[in-house]
Amino acid sequence: MSARSEAAIAWRGWPWLAAGAGLLFDVAAYWPGHVSFDAAYAWWQARGGTTSDLTSPLFVHIWRGCEAIASGPGLPFVLHLLLFWSGLALLVRALGLGVRAALATLALAAFAPVPLLLRGHVWTDVGLFAALTFATGTLACAQAEGRRGWLLAAPPALFLATGLRHNALPAIAPFALWWAALAWRGAGTSFIVRGATALGLLGALALLVQAVNAGVDRRVPLWPSLAQWDLAAISVGTGRMWLPDFMQGPGLDVADLTQAFQPWSNVPMLQRTRHGLRDPFDDYTPAELATLRQTWQAAVTAEPRAWLAHRWRLTRALFGVHAADWPRELVYVDAMVGYRDNPPLAHNDGALHEALMQAAVRAHATAVLAAWPYLALGLCVALVAWRRRASAAGRVAGVLLASAWAYALPLTVLAPSAELRYLGWPCVASLLALACALFASRAPGLAGRPPTAAGRTDAARRLPVDAAGAD
C-alpha cells in the first residue's frame, strides 16, 4: 500500500475514532440519560399509554421501537448521541482539516458547556440538534465530494428534526435550500427552480410529519397555553383580569394571580394560585377556544405595552443568565422522574457524572450556561462568513447561522418558558458555523476539491461541478 493510500485511510478513519471516543465519554457521563417529566411522559406513551401530540408522536414511535429491543431511556439516548457524533465526524471529513484543527472543531462543538450539559438529557430538543448536526455533516460531504449518495442521507435526518419539535420548520428551511442547491448544482437552473425544490422538500417533510401525528389518540392544541400565559401577564401588568371566566378557578383575582406569576415559566401560576387556573391542555369546547383566541387578540391589541414587557422579560430570561433563585430545571434536570407505572430507573452515580453535575451547579447562574454568548458569537461569525462567502465553507456557516436565528427569533413570542434546551440548536449551530468560518481558507474539501484520493468517484456518481469548483 502506498504512503498516499495509507494517509487517505488514516484521514478517513481517525475522525470516527475521535467521535467514538466522544460518544463513549457521553455514555460514561450520563447513561442512561436524564429523564425529566417530558421524557417520562413520552416513555409512558411508548410503553402503551394514551398518546397525544403534546409530545412528539414521532419521538414516541421511535422510543416504542427502542422499547421492543431494550426497555428504558438508554437506546433513545444513544440514538441522539450517534446522530450528533457522526454528524461532527462527517463535517470534519468534509472540511478536510489537519488533525489539530479537526480535533479543535470536535472539541469546540461538543464540549462547550451548553451542548455538553444538554446532551445528557433524553429530550426532543437534543434529538433536534443531533439530527441537524448529522444533516450538516451529510450535506457538507455532498458539497465537498460531489457524491449524490450524501444527498439521500440528509432528508431522513431533516424528517426526524421536523417531527421532533412543533416549531422546527424555520430551522429546516435553510437546509432545504442548501439541499436543493446541491441537487441542481451544475445544471444551470434558476433560483426559482431551486426555491421550488426546497419548498417541495419542506412540504413533503411537513406532510409526512402530519401523517405520523394523525395517528395519536388525543389531539391537543398548543396555543391555549401561550394565550393563557400572555393573558395572565397582561392581567398582572395592568391590574385588570383578562383571563376568560372559564379559565379561572372560583374566587381568582389579580392579586392571587400576581403572587403566583413568574416571568420565567407559566408553570408557577398553574401550581401556586390559591384559587386555581384551568389546565391549558384541558378539553375545551370550540366556543371556548374561539372566545380564548378573541380575548387574547383583544388583550394584546388593547395593552401592547404590557404584552411587550412580558415578552421582553421572557426573552431576557431565555437568552440571558438565569438568576440563582430560579429553578435549576430551567437549565438542566439531573433526575430520573417517574410517571404513573413507568418502571423505576437507576440514577447515574459515577464519578464523571458527579463531577459534571457539580460543575453545572456552580455555573447554572452564570454566563457559562447562558445562550447569549453563543448567539453573540454567531453574530460575529456572520461577519466572517460574509467576508468568506466565496468559499463553500463560508456559505455553509451562513446556512447554519440562518437556521439558528430562524429557530431562535420566533421563541421571543412563542416560548412558554425560559428553558435553556429551547436554544440548544442555535448554540450548537453557532459553534459549527464558527468552525466553518475559521477554517474556510484551510478547507480543501469545501473549496470544491476532494480532500483525499478516497474522495474520488466515478463521474456518473458525482454531482455536476461547475468550472469554478464550488457552488
C-alpha positions as MATLAB code, in Angstrom:
seq = 'MSARSEAAIAWRGWPWLAAGAGLLFDVAAYWPGHVSFDAAYAWWQARGGTTSDLTSPLFVHIWRGCEAIASGPGLPFVLHLLLFWSGLALLVRALGLGVRAALATLALAAFAPVPLLLRGHVWTDVGLFAALTFATGTLACAQAEGRRGWLLAAPPALFLATGLRHNALPAIAPFALWWAALAWRGAGTSFIVRGATALGLLGALALLVQAVNAGVDRRVPLWPSLAQWDLAAISVGTGRMWLPDFMQGPGLDVADLTQAFQPWSNVPMLQRTRHGLRDPFDDYTPAELATLRQTWQAAVTAEPRAWLAHRWRLTRALFGVHAADWPRELVYVDAMVGYRDNPPLAHNDGALHEALMQAAVRAHATAVLAAWPYLALGLCVALVAWRRRASAAGRVAGVLLASAWAYALPLTVLAPSAELRYLGWPCVASLLALACALFASRAPGLAGRPPTAAGRTDAARRLPVDAAGAD';
ca = [
       0.000    0.000    0.000;
       1.399    3.400   -0.978;
       2.109    6.105    1.579;
      -0.566    8.225   -0.082;
      -3.194    5.485    0.324;
      -2.219    4.944    3.955;
      -2.567    8.678    4.572;
      -6.015    8.657    2.922;
      -7.207    5.777    5.121;
      -5.874    7.498    8.223;
      -7.582   10.743    7.260;
     -10.878    8.951    6.735;
     -10.712    6.827    9.854;
      -9.392    8.918   12.694;
     -12.313   11.424   12.887;
     -14.575    8.445   13.515;
     -12.270    7.210   16.253;
     -12.350   10.644   17.867;
     -16.142   10.793   17.533;
     -16.423    7.292   19.005;
     -14.342    8.361   21.975;
     -16.633   11.357   22.452;
     -19.703    9.134   22.348;
     -18.205    6.808   24.955;
     -17.474    9.846   27.130;
     -21.134   10.863   26.964;
     -22.313    7.341   27.777;
     -19.995    7.152   30.774;
     -21.065   10.595   31.934;
     -24.827   10.333   31.558;
     -26.062    6.779   30.922;
     -28.967    6.055   30.665;
     -29.758    9.736   30.174;
     -31.515   12.241   32.396;
     -35.296   11.729   32.432;
     -37.358   14.862   33.064;
     -41.158   14.888   33.257;
     -41.392   15.378   29.472;
     -39.187   12.349   28.828;
     -41.038   10.249   31.420;
     -44.354   11.135   29.775;
     -43.008   10.180   26.339;
     -41.733    6.862   27.736;
     -45.129    6.126   29.270;
     -46.756    6.673   25.873;
     -44.145    4.465   24.210;
     -44.973    1.725   26.720;
     -48.618    1.769   25.671;
     -50.161    4.791   27.388;
     -52.652    7.113   25.705;
     -50.782    9.078   23.057;
     -51.190   12.783   22.374;
     -49.441   15.329   20.222;
     -48.303   17.305   23.269;
     -45.206   15.125   22.952;
     -43.724   14.498   19.520;
     -45.575   11.418   18.181;
     -42.529   10.611   16.048;
     -40.371   10.562   19.175;
     -42.856    8.224   20.853;
     -42.828    5.886   17.834;
     -39.025    5.797   17.832;
     -38.972    5.130   21.564;
     -41.555    2.391   21.085;
     -39.256    0.701   18.592;
     -36.358    1.034   21.016;
     -38.561   -0.335   23.799;
     -39.036   -3.532   21.804;
     -35.256   -4.052   21.989;
     -34.475   -2.809   25.487;
     -36.778   -1.044   27.917;
     -35.869    2.375   29.233;
     -34.369    5.631   28.004;
     -30.959    4.177   27.127;
     -31.497    3.457   23.423;
     -33.142    6.816   22.548;
     -30.328    8.491   24.469;
     -27.677    6.625   22.459;
     -29.507    7.268   19.179;
     -29.214   11.007   19.757;
     -25.519   10.622   20.532;
     -24.915    8.551   17.388;
     -26.504   11.224   15.204;
     -24.608   14.036   16.880;
     -21.157   12.495   16.880;
     -21.422   11.014   13.391;
     -22.547   14.407   12.105;
     -19.454   16.002   13.621;
     -17.212   13.325   12.109;
     -18.753   13.895    8.670;
     -18.288   17.653    8.951;
     -14.624   17.175    9.853;
     -14.282   14.852    6.848;
     -15.869   17.457    4.576;
     -13.672   20.262    5.873;
     -10.560   18.186    5.206;
      -8.716   19.707    8.150;
      -5.476   18.634    9.730;
      -5.544   16.642   12.931;
      -5.186   19.597   15.306;
      -7.768   21.777   13.578;
     -10.220   18.897   13.311;
      -9.827   17.945   16.983;
     -10.369   21.602   17.845;
     -13.584   21.533   15.785;
     -14.854   18.427   17.577;
     -13.986   19.825   20.988;
     -15.496   23.220   20.200;
     -18.849   21.853   19.089;
     -19.151   19.010   21.592;
     -17.517   20.166   24.814;
     -18.668   23.750   25.060;
     -20.704   23.871   28.293;
     -24.227   24.185   26.842;
     -24.132   21.295   24.327;
     -22.143   19.161   26.768;
     -24.752   19.575   29.506;
     -27.826   19.275   27.275;
     -26.643   16.031   25.640;
     -27.191   14.215   28.906;
     -30.967   14.535   28.578;
     -33.467   12.384   26.700;
     -35.147   15.423   25.149;
     -36.590   16.114   21.737;
     -34.535   19.325   21.783;
     -31.379   17.196   21.922;
     -32.725   14.985   19.159;
     -33.308   18.122   17.080;
     -29.753   19.408   17.295;
     -28.364   15.893   16.869;
     -30.385   15.344   13.671;
     -29.453   18.748   12.272;
     -25.788   18.166   13.096;
     -25.987   14.921   11.133;
     -27.724   16.713    8.243;
     -24.953   19.330    8.318;
     -22.322   16.616    8.019;
     -24.020   14.796    5.149;
     -24.671   17.958    3.121;
     -21.147   19.230    3.785;
     -19.812   15.931    2.405;
     -22.068   16.290   -0.629;
     -20.688   19.799   -1.085;
     -17.070   18.694   -0.731;
     -17.074   15.360   -2.545;
     -19.846   15.833   -5.088;
     -21.451   12.422   -4.487;
     -25.222   12.158   -4.765;
     -25.397    9.480   -2.096;
     -24.875   12.080    0.591;
     -27.974   13.919   -0.623;
     -30.023   10.799    0.047;
     -28.817   10.668    3.649;
     -29.918   14.199    4.540;
     -33.755   14.087    4.117;
     -34.319   11.323    6.725;
     -32.398   13.418    9.261;
     -34.391   16.500    8.285;
     -37.624   14.486    8.636;
     -36.569   13.431   12.121;
     -35.773   17.028   13.074;
     -39.088   18.249   11.656;
     -41.052   15.663   13.592;
     -39.300   16.103   16.920;
     -40.278   19.716   17.542;
     -43.501   21.506   16.614;
     -41.568   24.668   15.721;
     -38.734   23.037   13.752;
     -39.639   24.048   10.172;
     -37.971   27.502   10.298;
     -34.708   25.789   11.258;
     -35.135   23.251    8.448;
     -35.771   25.827    5.690;
     -32.097   26.867    5.168;
     -31.134   23.185    4.954;
     -33.825   22.612    2.331;
     -32.389   25.457    0.250;
     -28.892   24.022    0.672;
     -30.113   20.573   -0.352;
     -31.871   21.973   -3.423;
     -28.782   23.947   -4.457;
     -26.666   20.794   -4.277;
     -29.271   18.696   -6.078;
     -29.294   21.130   -9.011;
     -25.609   22.041   -8.885;
     -24.113   22.472  -12.319;
     -27.496   22.123  -14.033;
     -27.813   25.815  -14.840;
     -31.135   26.122  -13.028;
     -32.542   29.403  -11.770;
     -33.072   30.393   -8.177;
     -36.814   29.966   -8.744;
     -36.336   26.285   -9.611;
     -34.098   25.715   -6.623;
     -36.507   27.570   -4.364;
     -39.413   25.478   -5.649;
     -37.390   22.324   -4.979;
     -36.693   23.479   -1.427;
     -40.377   24.253   -0.881;
     -41.258   20.821   -2.240;
     -38.889   19.194    0.223;
     -40.299   21.234    3.119;
     -43.837   20.377    2.063;
     -43.039   16.674    1.853;
     -41.451   16.732    5.318;
     -44.446   18.558    6.790;
     -46.915   16.141    5.209;
     -45.013   13.107    6.473;
     -44.942   14.520    9.983;
     -48.637   15.345    9.779;
     -49.341   11.761    8.757;
     -47.428   10.485   11.787;
     -49.187   12.922   14.118;
     -52.627   11.943   12.812;
     -52.379    8.559   14.490;
     -52.370    9.826   18.084;
     -55.203    9.005   20.465;
     -55.781   12.612   21.556;
     -55.180   15.805   19.583;
     -54.402   18.821   21.771;
     -53.858   22.383   20.514;
     -50.758   24.003   21.999;
     -51.624   27.675   21.612;
     -54.042   27.891   24.626;
     -51.046   27.537   26.946;
     -49.357   30.521   25.320;
     -52.591   32.520   25.285;
     -53.216   31.794   28.952;
     -49.729   32.938   29.971;
     -49.894   36.104   27.887;
     -53.327   36.962   29.296;
     -52.109   36.330   32.829;
     -49.081   38.564   32.264;
     -51.229   41.356   30.841;
     -53.598   40.993   33.799;
     -50.716   41.306   36.265;
     -49.227   44.233   34.358;
     -52.447   46.228   34.074;
     -54.316   45.223   37.219;
     -57.304   44.090   35.141;
     -58.304   40.449   34.820;
     -58.161   39.404   31.151;
     -58.486   35.663   31.557;
     -61.913   34.363   30.473;
     -64.168   33.138   33.289;
     -63.965   29.509   32.146;
     -60.179   29.552   32.705;
     -60.376   30.900   36.253;
     -60.834   28.997   39.461;
     -63.630   30.221   41.779;
     -62.536   33.434   43.515;
     -59.378   34.005   41.441;
     -58.409   37.671   41.296;
     -55.446   39.700   40.025;
     -53.778   39.748   43.451;
     -53.817   35.948   43.639;
     -52.525   35.712   40.087;
     -49.769   38.243   40.824;
     -48.375   36.366   43.822;
     -48.132   33.156   41.756;
     -46.871   34.628   38.494;
     -43.205   34.312   37.444;
     -41.585   35.768   34.316;
     -39.564   32.636   33.511;
     -42.291   29.989   33.153;
     -46.059   29.540   33.012;
     -45.912   26.572   35.407;
     -45.798   28.504   38.740;
     -49.093   30.287   38.086;
     -50.731   26.922   37.371;
     -49.456   25.448   40.627;
     -49.386   28.332   43.127;
     -52.626   30.269   42.827;
     -54.858   29.768   45.847;
     -57.995   29.622   43.719;
     -56.645   27.699   40.738;
     -56.370   28.028   36.988;
     -57.752   25.689   34.377;
     -55.268   23.369   32.691;
     -54.461   24.932   29.292;
     -54.393   21.434   27.775;
     -57.855   20.540   29.038;
     -60.638   19.591   26.622;
     -62.138   22.915   25.568;
     -65.289   23.326   23.522;
     -64.996   25.053   20.132;
     -66.845   28.042   21.584;
     -64.381   28.295   24.478;
     -61.402   28.118   22.131;
     -62.918   30.838   19.946;
     -63.513   33.048   22.994;
     -59.988   32.461   24.273;
     -58.475   33.367   20.893;
     -60.570   36.528   20.585;
     -59.761   37.593   24.150;
     -56.051   37.008   23.558;
     -56.056   39.130   20.420;
     -58.100   41.862   22.114;
     -55.764   41.990   25.125;
     -52.604   42.261   23.028;
     -54.236   44.962   20.897;
     -55.548   46.919   23.883;
     -52.441   46.565   26.073;
     -49.446   46.208   23.729;
     -47.007   47.695   26.248;
     -47.909   45.144   28.908;
     -47.628   42.305   26.393;
     -44.300   43.533   25.022;
     -42.941   43.988   28.555;
     -43.902   40.387   29.350;
     -42.295   39.045   26.188;
     -39.151   41.129   26.760;
     -38.812   39.710   30.282;
     -39.172   36.217   28.856;
     -36.622   36.926   26.101;
     -34.072   38.169   28.623;
     -34.707   35.136   30.808;
     -34.474   32.740   27.853;
     -31.340   34.144   26.229;
     -29.652   35.552   29.329;
     -28.151   34.391   32.604;
     -30.572   32.536   34.848;
     -30.912   34.006   38.331;
     -29.575   31.971   41.220;
     -33.026   31.664   42.820;
     -34.658   30.330   39.656;
     -35.147   26.554   39.406;
     -32.133   24.733   38.054;
     -34.538   22.702   35.942;
     -34.679   25.678   33.575;
     -31.074   24.787   32.686;
     -30.743   21.045   33.351;
     -32.577   18.191   35.061;
     -30.309   15.820   36.959;
     -33.057   13.361   37.805;
     -34.985   10.232   36.891;
     -38.554   11.490   37.107;
     -41.230    8.830   37.442;
     -44.615    8.872   35.738;
     -47.537    6.586   36.527;
     -46.499    2.953   36.049;
     -43.105    3.578   34.439;
     -40.509    1.250   35.991;
     -38.060    2.961   38.367;
     -34.712    3.981   36.893;
     -31.296    3.958   38.496;
     -29.543    7.311   38.646;
     -26.012    7.601   37.276;
     -23.790    7.965   40.330;
     -20.425    7.621   38.599;
     -17.510    9.912   39.425;
     -17.539   11.554   35.973;
     -21.250   12.291   36.209;
     -20.888   13.733   39.690;
     -18.015   15.966   38.582;
     -20.039   17.316   35.669;
     -23.093   17.947   37.830;
     -21.034   19.748   40.453;
     -19.664   21.967   37.707;
     -23.229   22.582   36.488;
     -24.325   23.586   39.999;
     -21.554   26.175   40.153;
     -22.242   27.502   36.636;
     -26.027   27.397   36.317;
     -26.469   31.077   37.281;
     -23.561   32.372   35.171;
     -22.968   33.209   31.523;
     -21.232   29.830   31.166;
     -24.682   28.224   30.898;
     -26.469   31.055   29.104;
     -27.339   31.112   25.410;
     -26.415   34.719   24.674;
     -22.618   34.204   24.408;
     -23.158   31.538   21.744;
     -25.595   33.659   19.748;
     -23.389   36.736   20.088;
     -20.510   34.638   18.821;
     -22.733   33.635   15.921;
     -23.314   37.282   15.018;
     -19.554   37.829   14.915;
     -19.144   34.694   12.816;
     -21.750   36.038   10.397;
     -19.394   38.883    9.520;
     -16.526   36.459    8.896;
     -18.769   34.141    6.903;
     -19.915   37.050    4.733;
     -16.342   38.065    4.019;
     -15.518   34.443    3.126;
     -18.699   33.763    1.206;
     -16.636   32.956   -1.914;
     -15.642   29.714   -0.173;
     -18.157   26.929    0.280;
     -17.201   26.654    3.956;
     -18.157   30.281    4.428;
     -21.524   29.633    2.829;
     -22.074   26.552    4.994;
     -21.507   28.805    8.007;
     -24.158   31.112    6.592;
     -26.661   28.251    6.302;
     -26.036   27.231    9.902;
     -26.463   30.763   11.221;
     -29.625   31.306    9.176;
     -31.053   28.108   10.658;
     -30.017   29.111   14.182;
     -31.670   32.523   14.062;
     -34.735   31.338   12.147;
     -35.322   28.959   15.044;
     -34.366   31.324   17.880;
     -36.178   34.539   16.973;
     -39.763   33.142   16.989;
     -39.161   31.902   20.532;
     -39.287   35.502   21.741;
     -43.067   35.404   21.186;
     -43.746   31.651   21.247;
     -41.672   30.208   24.103;
     -43.714   29.065   27.123;
     -40.722   29.286   29.472;
     -37.058   30.259   29.685;
     -35.685   26.714   29.480;
     -32.181   26.636   28.017;
     -32.924   23.489   25.988;
     -35.089   25.513   23.600;
     -31.907   27.205   22.369;
     -29.807   24.043   22.121;
     -29.736   24.032   18.317;
     -28.925   27.765   17.934;
     -26.000   27.279   20.344;
     -24.691   24.196   18.510;
     -25.219   25.778   15.083;
     -23.280   28.880   16.129;
     -20.348   26.701   17.186;
     -20.422   24.705   13.938;
     -20.578   27.948   11.955;
     -17.555   29.231   13.848;
     -15.567   26.139   12.875;
     -16.540   26.504    9.206;
     -15.808   30.221    9.079;
     -12.462   29.952   10.856;
     -11.220   27.102    8.712;
     -12.729   28.204    5.385;
      -9.365   29.090    3.906;
      -7.911   25.766    5.063;
     -10.777   23.516    3.944;
      -9.800   21.849    0.659;
     -12.905   19.662    0.722;
     -15.349   22.549    0.955;
     -13.338   24.562   -1.546;
     -14.555   22.071   -4.129;
     -11.529   19.761   -4.210;
     -11.934   16.272   -2.737;
      -9.559   16.174    0.233;
      -8.135   12.733   -0.480;
      -7.855   10.188   -3.202;
     -10.540    8.253   -1.354;
     -12.972   11.081   -2.080;
     -12.750   10.464   -5.848;
     -15.524    8.533   -7.544;
     -16.882    7.816  -10.979;
     -18.268   10.810  -12.818;
     -21.660    9.143  -13.096;
     -21.974    9.064   -9.299;
     -20.832   12.630   -8.697;
     -22.818   15.796   -8.595;
     -22.032   18.090  -11.518;
     -19.418   20.662  -10.524;
     -19.096   23.887  -12.411;
     -15.824   25.350  -13.648;
     -15.407   27.444  -10.538;
     -15.258   24.260   -8.489;
     -17.835   25.063   -5.807;
     -21.427   26.102   -5.716;
];
